[in-house]
Amino acid sequence: QTLTTLLTIEVVVSLAVLGALAAAAWWLIKRDLRPLEDMAVTADAISAGDLSLRVEPAEPKTEVGRLGLSLNTMLGRIEEAFAEQARTEEKLRRFLADASHELRTPLTSIRGYSEVFERAKDDPDDLELAMRRIEEESKRMGLMVEELLVLARIGEGREPERAPVDLSRVVVDAVGDAHAAAPERDISLECAETAQVLGDDHQLRQVVANLLTNAVRHTPPEAQIRVCLTAGDGRATLAVADDGPGLEAHDAARVFEPFYRTDASRTRKTGGAGLGLAIVAAIVEAHGGEVRLTTAPGAGAEFTVSLPLNAVYQH
């Protein structure tokens, strides 16, 4: 009887201990797994499209916390990638819309003057006008297409040709070309220090030519244009400054965008499509340099291009 009682007590106590251990284990497991459950809930919300959420806990003290840190780092990179993709798509949509709009203008003119041509075969004056305007609009559209192709090629990430280029010679030639194209303008080459860079000679000439064309086109005839090329600290610095009307801050922040024009000066009547400065920025960036604009209303504008000097030349 004593053994039976002892056995019963042992069974009851064992079952009670096992039950207590099971309850404690269940509670501990639920407590430790709760952060993972919260992570799963957050992950479901993120998969639904809310990339701004982050999982908790995210701390280096525990394994779950370290997992949270890793997940948050991954989520941050994913959010940045999606944001960059959205910005790229928006820029592409805006670029295509602007390009279509800009190309529609000369096409409409060509179509209209073609109709005039059909009706004016017996009128020499109208016939000459129609032919001249068709030719002008065709040239303008061809130039715009060439500029779009330049931007497209640079946008593909193609590396420019890497060859030694004497930037001082490029600047002197560009200033000479600007004098020939606009002999009535006051364009002065204030300094042209010897500077050799690695890059594409044609593209670098396009940079200087576009900056000078922009200065001539968007400043009054009496405004002075000054060009200076210096070299130092491993960089070649080209400055193209003018005494024009300058730009407002919101316009200055967008002048390097394709097809952007300010209301005051960058209009179709000047003949530009708003691609010149965008090409400058793209070429300079592809050559490992940077371009910036310093301007204020009534204080003129100064475009500064900085390019790395040829390493061999520096020594």
C-alpha positions as CSV (number, residue, x, y, z in Angstrom):
1,Q,0.0,0.0,0.0
2,T,2.9,2.3,0.8
3,L,4.6,1.5,-2.5
4,T,1.4,2.1,-4.4
5,T,0.9,5.4,-2.7
6,L,4.5,6.4,-3.3
7,L,4.1,5.4,-7.0
8,T,0.9,7.4,-7.3
9,I,2.6,10.4,-5.7
10,E,5.6,10.1,-8.1
11,V,3.3,9.8,-11.1
12,V,1.3,12.9,-10.1
13,V,4.3,14.9,-9.3
14,S,6.1,13.9,-12.5
15,L,3.0,14.8,-14.5
16,A,2.8,18.1,-12.7
17,V,6.5,18.9,-13.3
18,L,6.2,17.9,-16.9
19,G,3.1,20.1,-17.3
20,A,4.8,23.0,-15.6
21,L,7.9,22.5,-17.8
22,A,5.7,22.3,-21.0
23,A,3.9,25.5,-20.0
24,A,7.1,27.3,-19.3
25,A,8.7,26.1,-22.5
26,W,5.6,27.2,-24.5
27,W,5.7,30.6,-22.8
28,L,9.4,31.1,-23.5
29,I,9.0,30.0,-27.1
30,K,6.1,32.3,-27.7
31,R,8.0,35.2,-26.1
32,D,11.1,34.5,-28.2
33,L,9.1,34.0,-31.4
34,R,6.9,37.1,-31.0
35,P,9.5,39.4,-32.7
36,L,9.6,37.0,-35.6
37,E,5.8,37.1,-35.8
38,D,5.9,40.9,-35.8
39,M,8.5,40.7,-38.6
40,A,6.2,38.5,-40.6
41,V,3.4,41.0,-40.2
42,T,5.6,43.8,-41.2
43,A,6.9,41.8,-44.2
44,D,3.3,41.2,-45.3
45,A,2.7,45.0,-45.2
46,I,5.9,45.6,-47.1
47,S,5.0,43.1,-49.7
48,A,1.7,44.9,-50.1
49,G,3.7,48.0,-51.3
50,D,4.6,50.0,-48.2
51,L,8.4,50.0,-48.5
52,S,8.8,52.7,-45.8
53,L,8.2,50.2,-43.0
54,R,11.0,48.6,-41.0
55,V,11.1,45.5,-38.8
56,E,11.6,45.5,-35.0
57,P,13.7,44.7,-33.1
58,A,16.8,45.9,-34.9
59,E,19.7,45.7,-32.5
60,P,23.0,43.9,-32.4
61,K,22.4,42.3,-28.9
62,T,20.4,39.2,-30.0
63,E,20.2,37.0,-33.1
64,V,16.7,38.2,-33.9
65,G,17.9,41.8,-33.5
66,R,20.8,41.2,-35.9
67,L,18.3,39.6,-38.3
68,G,16.2,42.8,-38.0
69,L,19.2,44.9,-38.8
70,S,20.0,42.9,-41.9
71,L,16.4,43.0,-43.1
72,N,16.2,46.8,-42.5
73,T,19.4,47.3,-44.5
74,M,18.1,45.2,-47.3
75,L,14.8,47.1,-47.2
76,G,16.5,50.4,-47.3
77,R,18.4,49.4,-50.4
78,I,15.3,48.0,-52.1
79,E,13.4,51.3,-51.3
80,E,16.3,53.3,-52.8
81,A,16.3,51.1,-55.9
82,F,12.6,51.5,-56.4
83,A,12.8,55.2,-55.9
84,E,15.6,55.5,-58.4
85,Q,13.6,53.4,-60.9
86,A,10.6,55.6,-60.4
87,R,12.7,58.8,-60.9
88,T,14.3,57.3,-64.0
89,E,10.9,56.3,-65.4
90,E,9.5,59.8,-64.7
91,K,12.5,61.4,-66.4
92,L,12.1,59.1,-69.4
93,R,8.4,59.9,-69.7
94,R,9.0,63.6,-69.4
95,F,11.9,63.4,-71.9
96,L,9.8,61.5,-74.4
97,A,6.9,63.9,-74.0
98,D,9.1,66.9,-74.4
99,A,10.9,65.3,-77.4
100,S,7.6,64.5,-79.1
101,H,6.4,68.1,-78.4
102,E,9.5,69.7,-79.7
103,L,9.6,67.5,-82.9
104,R,5.9,68.2,-83.5
105,T,6.6,71.9,-83.9
106,P,8.9,71.8,-86.9
107,L,6.8,68.9,-88.4
108,T,3.7,71.0,-88.1
109,S,5.5,73.9,-89.8
110,I,6.8,71.7,-92.6
111,R,3.3,70.3,-93.2
112,G,1.8,73.8,-93.2
113,Y,4.4,75.2,-95.6
114,S,4.0,72.1,-97.8
115,E,0.4,73.1,-98.2
116,V,1.4,76.7,-99.0
117,F,3.8,75.3,-101.5
118,E,1.0,73.4,-103.3
119,R,-1.2,76.5,-103.4
120,A,1.6,79.0,-104.3
121,K,3.1,77.4,-107.4
122,D,2.1,80.4,-109.5
123,D,3.3,83.0,-106.9
124,P,7.1,83.2,-106.8
125,D,7.2,85.1,-103.4
126,D,5.0,82.6,-101.6
127,L,6.9,79.8,-103.2
128,E,10.2,81.1,-102.1
129,L,8.9,81.6,-98.5
130,A,7.5,78.1,-98.4
131,M,10.7,76.5,-99.6
132,R,12.9,78.6,-97.3
133,R,10.8,77.8,-94.2
134,I,10.6,74.1,-95.0
135,E,14.4,74.1,-95.3
136,E,14.9,76.0,-92.0
137,E,12.5,73.8,-90.1
138,S,14.1,70.6,-91.6
139,K,17.5,71.8,-90.5
140,R,16.2,72.6,-87.0
141,M,14.6,69.2,-86.7
142,G,17.7,67.5,-87.9
143,L,19.9,69.3,-85.4
144,M,17.4,68.4,-82.6
145,V,17.5,64.7,-83.6
146,E,21.4,64.8,-83.6
147,E,21.3,66.3,-80.1
148,L,18.9,63.6,-78.9
149,L,21.1,60.9,-80.3
150,V,24.1,62.4,-78.4
151,L,22.1,62.4,-75.2
152,A,20.9,58.8,-75.8
153,R,24.4,57.5,-76.5
154,I,25.8,59.2,-73.4
155,G,22.8,57.9,-71.4
156,E,23.6,54.3,-72.4
157,G,26.7,54.6,-70.2
158,R,29.2,54.3,-73.1
159,E,32.6,55.4,-72.0
160,P,33.9,58.3,-74.1
161,E,37.1,57.9,-76.1
162,R,40.1,58.3,-73.8
163,A,42.9,60.2,-75.5
164,P,45.1,63.1,-74.5
165,V,43.3,66.4,-75.4
166,D,44.9,69.8,-75.2
167,L,42.0,71.7,-73.6
168,S,43.6,75.1,-74.2
169,R,43.7,74.5,-77.9
170,V,40.0,73.4,-77.8
171,V,39.1,76.6,-75.9
172,V,41.1,78.9,-78.3
173,D,39.5,77.3,-81.3
174,A,36.0,77.5,-79.8
175,V,36.4,81.2,-79.0
176,G,37.6,81.8,-82.6
177,D,34.6,80.0,-84.0
178,A,32.3,82.1,-81.7
179,H,33.9,85.3,-83.0
180,A,33.4,84.1,-86.6
181,A,29.7,83.2,-86.0
182,A,28.9,86.4,-84.0
183,P,31.5,89.1,-85.0
184,E,29.4,91.8,-83.4
185,R,29.6,90.3,-79.9
186,D,32.3,91.1,-77.3
187,I,33.8,87.7,-76.6
188,S,37.2,87.8,-74.8
189,L,39.6,85.0,-73.9
190,E,41.0,86.2,-70.7
191,C,43.2,83.3,-69.9
192,A,44.1,79.9,-71.4
193,E,46.6,78.0,-69.4
194,T,48.0,74.8,-70.8
195,A,45.8,71.9,-69.6
196,Q,45.8,68.4,-70.9
197,V,42.9,66.0,-70.1
198,L,41.9,62.5,-71.1
199,G,38.8,62.3,-73.2
200,D,37.0,62.7,-76.5
201,D,38.2,65.7,-78.4
202,H,34.9,66.1,-80.3
203,Q,32.8,65.9,-77.2
204,L,35.0,68.4,-75.3
205,R,34.8,70.8,-78.2
206,Q,31.0,70.4,-78.1
207,V,31.0,71.3,-74.4
208,V,32.9,74.6,-75.0
209,A,30.9,75.4,-78.1
210,N,27.6,74.8,-76.4
211,L,28.5,77.0,-73.5
212,L,29.5,79.9,-75.8
213,T,26.4,79.4,-77.9
214,N,24.3,79.5,-74.8
215,A,26.0,82.8,-73.7
216,V,25.6,84.4,-77.1
217,R,22.0,83.3,-77.5
218,H,20.6,84.3,-74.1
219,T,22.4,87.6,-73.5
220,P,21.7,91.0,-75.0
221,P,24.0,92.2,-77.8
222,E,25.9,94.6,-75.6
223,A,26.7,92.0,-72.9
224,Q,30.3,90.9,-72.6
225,I,31.3,87.2,-72.6
226,R,34.5,86.2,-70.8
227,V,36.3,82.8,-71.1
228,C,39.1,81.6,-68.9
229,L,40.9,78.2,-68.6
230,T,43.1,77.5,-65.6
231,A,44.9,74.4,-64.3
232,G,45.8,73.5,-60.8
233,D,45.3,70.9,-58.0
234,G,44.9,68.2,-60.6
235,R,42.0,69.9,-62.3
236,A,41.4,71.9,-65.4
237,T,38.8,74.6,-64.8
238,L,36.9,76.3,-67.6
239,A,34.8,79.4,-66.8
240,V,32.4,81.0,-69.3
241,A,30.9,84.2,-67.8
242,D,28.6,86.8,-69.2
243,D,27.1,90.2,-68.2
244,G,23.5,89.1,-69.1
245,P,20.3,89.3,-67.1
246,G,21.1,86.3,-64.9
247,L,18.7,83.6,-63.7
248,E,16.3,83.1,-60.8
249,A,17.3,80.4,-58.4
250,H,14.5,78.0,-59.5
251,D,15.6,78.4,-63.2
252,A,19.3,78.0,-62.3
253,A,18.5,74.7,-60.6
254,R,17.0,73.2,-63.8
255,V,19.0,74.7,-66.7
256,F,20.8,71.3,-67.2
257,E,17.5,69.4,-67.7
258,P,16.7,68.5,-71.3
259,F,14.2,70.8,-73.0
260,Y,14.1,73.2,-70.1
261,R,13.7,76.9,-70.9
262,T,13.2,79.9,-68.7
263,D,10.3,82.1,-69.5
264,A,12.4,85.2,-70.0
265,S,15.0,84.0,-72.5
266,R,14.9,80.4,-73.5
267,T,12.3,80.4,-76.2
268,R,11.9,78.7,-79.6
269,K,12.4,82.1,-81.2
270,T,16.1,81.8,-80.3
271,G,16.4,78.6,-82.2
272,G,17.4,76.4,-79.4
273,A,15.6,73.2,-78.3
274,G,16.9,73.3,-74.7
275,L,19.3,70.5,-75.2
276,G,22.7,72.3,-75.3
277,L,23.3,72.5,-71.5
278,A,21.9,69.0,-70.9
279,I,24.5,67.8,-73.4
280,V,27.2,69.8,-71.6
281,A,26.3,68.2,-68.2
282,A,26.1,64.7,-69.7
283,I,29.5,64.9,-71.4
284,V,31.3,66.5,-68.4
285,E,29.9,63.8,-66.1
286,A,31.0,61.1,-68.5
287,H,34.5,62.5,-68.4
288,G,34.6,62.4,-64.6
289,G,34.1,66.1,-64.1
290,E,31.4,68.5,-62.9
291,V,29.7,71.6,-64.2
292,R,28.0,74.2,-62.1
293,L,26.2,77.6,-62.6
294,T,26.7,80.7,-60.5
295,T,24.1,83.3,-61.2
296,A,21.6,85.8,-59.8
297,P,19.0,88.1,-61.3
298,G,20.8,91.1,-62.8
299,A,24.3,89.7,-62.0
300,G,25.0,87.7,-65.2
301,A,25.8,84.0,-65.2
302,E,29.0,82.0,-65.0
303,F,29.3,78.3,-66.0
304,T,32.2,76.5,-64.5
305,V,33.5,73.1,-65.9
306,S,36.0,71.2,-63.8
307,L,37.8,68.2,-65.4
308,P,40.6,66.0,-64.0
309,L,44.0,66.6,-65.6
310,N,45.8,63.8,-67.4
311,A,47.8,62.0,-64.8
312,V,50.8,61.8,-67.1
313,Y,50.6,65.6,-67.7
314,Q,50.5,66.3,-63.9
315,H,53.9,64.7,-63.5
